[in-house]
Amino acid sequence: MGLDDRPAPDGVGVPKTGRLLTTGELVGAAILAAFMVGLALGGGTGLLTVPKAVLLGAVEGVTEYLPVSSTGHLLVTQRLIGLGAGAGKTAADTYAVAIQVGAIAAVLALYRTRIRTMVQGILGHDQVGRRLVGRLVVAFLPAAAVGVVFQTTIKDRLFGPWPIVVAWAAGGVFLLWWGQTHGDRELEALTTRGAILIGVAQVAAMWPGVSRSLVSIVAALAVGLTLAAALEFSFLLGLATLLAATVWDLGNNGATLLADYGWRTPLLGALVAFVTAYAAVRWMVGYLRTRPLGNFGWYRIGIAVVTVILLAVGALS
């Protein structure tokens, strides 16, 4: 069963024909507007103003589940709006993680039937749900282990514009070169070995700019899943990964976040992330019904070139 034959996420109702870019255009316009307002009103101060909160929430929501790297986009955006420098870095970095709550809620809403099946599986009432939970746990563990052990090293050496540019460009070239193939296995047929391979591949996404979504989708296709199943597994695996990262970071730095920013602006950012992530997932599922995943390679190369120009003219450092 191919992507065209699979139902969209619960209640999404993405059309199979017609103009598929409507939602994407609206989200893009919203991001551009928020970005311009954020730059105009926020200035170069280290304060998390309302426009900046909205901007970062929109960037997180739109890019989290697309194969373009939300971490890379957030880091570059933070640098452009002067947020997170010096003593405010911990609060700014924690805010970028905290607003993932919105992206988490979006997948919970879109895939509520599948989530319900998984909960039933955990409770021992659904064998298919229990099997899927097991596969997600297996796929989650490799990146989680690497993250715990090498978190400080990764942040110190890779969280900068140039490593992100390299990752964006390399991922873009890979997508354009890669001859995308679709397997014939549905999500329920994913083996433990396949889940392990997806999990190992996800370790590469610890490098900001690579994109967790990109490597998990490609790896899922490589082990034989259909595109629809690969997308769904990527979204669900992202749900587990984001939840763990959010709980970990808020547990360690939540007090700093509240002391510096309070609770209203982080909540606003999370709400914006929810709305934009919901729209972005709907758009992506519809877009890939008729267009190849490789098209995202052009965007990745384009954003890498734009970032190099910003670095060259001194607008970004």
Secondary structure, DSSP 8 states (H G I E B T S, - for coil): --GGGS--STTT---SSS-TTHHHHHHHHHHHHHHHHHHHHHTT-S---HHHHHHHHHHHHHHTTTTT-HHHHHHHHHHHTT-S-GGGHHHHHHHHHHTHHHHHHHHHHHTHHHHHHHHHHHTTS-HHHHHHHHHHHHHHHHHHHHHHHHHHHHHHHH-SHHHHHHHHHHHHHHHHHS------B-GGG--HHHHHHHHHHHGGGGSTTS-HHHHHHHHHHHTTB-HHHHHHHHHHHHHHHHHHHHHHHHHHHHHHHHHHHTTHHHHHHHHHHHHHHHHHHHHHHHHTTTS-GGGHHHHHHHHHHHHHHHHHTTS--
